[in-house]
């Protein structure tokens, strides 16, 4: 049989049995399972940061001449901005800022002596307290600027404290070496001719005079009151707060002080100290002034006394001595 014949026979023969195809099981289509969404618990509500009262609510501007009023408006604007940047949890009755009078004069478009005269009028009215601040530079005592205590609450009499005057607001030698001085700013002020630009310069200087690496009297990074200075500034609010809100304010002061003194377990004791001071104040014994003076003294000790291990005990001892002498 030839090859072609064999191929023809193979093709025409009966077809081979094909294998049985595999059966694939098909599952019935089911609707997807419902997704249950569990809501997350709400986080703690962050209270809005308080803002300073407008100047019109602090004093009657109609009683001021145009010049002193312009200076007060500028100082109040800078002071309110400083309070916001320092992150105070409670608006103080006043805030102290460091300002060069040369920059104030340029911002107001007047002579340096005019700024001084306007300041005297505001000081007489109790709206501002002003004094030159001195530091040691190259072994010599020099003035490094002017301090302004600006009133932020109606009825408060602005004043400068020992804490304000003794605070090292700037490193004058370092500022001179880096060219961070008011004179340098005036020399390079060709582009800063507008009112807005000068106000921003003054606001930046108030928070960080010269080349200081940290804002003066600044609270901690959580923007909450944590220092003895915060307590000193908030203490006068006891006399301005409504009676129903006073317990909460005293709790705030006690918490802040105990945290600043690393004495958190004695919070109730400090509450009692503030209540006693308020009672003495109401009865005419000047309790708030006495406590404020001791707190300011302790705040200076915390900065200057390297070996101070128990500031809380020192404060208690001084308060007891003051009570015994009275």
Steps between C-alpha positions, in 0.01 A plus 500: 500500500637824400547786741212696349271200535586460867430870563166475321399201710590678821293805410192307386499262796259553795578803713679431827310535821548844646555536875205605713523871569554601865202632687564836671286576803353850484401655835182701506552875511432642848463865599807643684495507876404836642788715633450614855670833566576567865535874570822598677465675834523876470826650618520764767357830394772762463376824652547809285795717597379814679553836335562840654221748541491779240664821611163676517394255773816566703482880520305800380703622204309828483698622802831474313658743260570382148874436551485294820201314358701396191783376720257308723331341199837382370617366837168324557519338156854376567409385852193305380711331232762412763238339724383287210851390404603421856199272525349617828206288609349799683516861387709689758409843635813637336788380289857627497677541167851608404512770231763743365359852515681581175288244316182627666584854390561387140175298495302800628683751280601724790809603697648285775427769761136503388472129576637570847246781562207290380616214721493728805135586435408133466693421819312766695172342385615155616474358149872441452806472723838559339863483605838451336640148534868455583740215441875440508678534166879480468532541874294821509138553605304618197138547399386235252151638439183608674243294688131577462237348728176535303160476667269235353215501754275785594570640846854363520787741571798413282828454688841339456610229742841400630465189286462713188798721579735216600420280200773465235294594198788481252870428454623846404855390418373218280251731329771753421727231358216366282378845398161447667451850635240772463758719327558234233125469446471878455790502254343228289145630521476633148237242408322514837327830449143377541306489827436126472867418449610701803233346718623153402856601590387613846294184556794277407731698730255476791495120482870456426705811586822516304638153451349321801450131428175471696201726560518682835285357779372234261290205611584145399469355148147384572390863517371463851593686816788322669718764662497707817491809275168380358360480853627849583334647191171316558477568874330843468215333311367373834377851574337534156337158466134437583442314826365187329811478279756565774530136619593389148760777475650404837516139384681615186748706703565215743554250218737734318702579812529139611620406150751786490639398841499128416265451794192349330399297807435824696241654269235514775745677730566769239126542450478582868787749467319687222168494689671643809663772290161591352343509846773733626448718194127529565562583865742778407831332583639504146518124465543497122780756512684304770469170315590661167814654649613166641432324171700762309786461745491123460493533121825697514650235729410227253702676230798602713529232772656195339500295822134554585362148541161559663344830388160398638639468853678834465178673396306345789768609747493859375122516508495375859760757600290770341193383691688501829628854448150621425 
